[in-house]
Amino acid sequence: MKTINAIISKIAKQHLHIQTLKTRKRDCLDFHNVAVWEVGDALEAAYRAGQASNTPQMIETICDNLSPDAVGAIAARLHNTQTNDGNVNREVLWFTQQLIQALGGKEQQERIVKELGL
């Protein structure tokens, strides 16, 4: 697993074009001009990295506390959820995919849905 510093450094390089986050005690090296869209991209990348790092723990918690039938039913209900917010739609889709993956895949989830009569 990557350390937080390694992830943040990678994001700074990729999105902000900052080669190091170490203080070098020179204004020309320690202060950078970046565009607002680059900051937005970097923040989104950090958010996604946080999501990815928490996914295994979240899935384990769900599986420890809910039956496969309950997880399958939740995934089925969320599957076609649409809101007027594209970001919310993407997050719900991501969560639904995580639930389906926790069940062992789409075929397993479809079998559960059929058995439950959903």
Secondary structure, DSSP 8 states (H G I E B T S, - for coil): ---HHHHHHHHIIIII--S--S--S-HHHH-----HHHHHHHHHHHHHHHHHHHHHHHHHHHHHHS-HHHHHHHHHHHTT---S-HHHHHHHHHHHHHHHHHHTSHHHHHHHHHHHT-
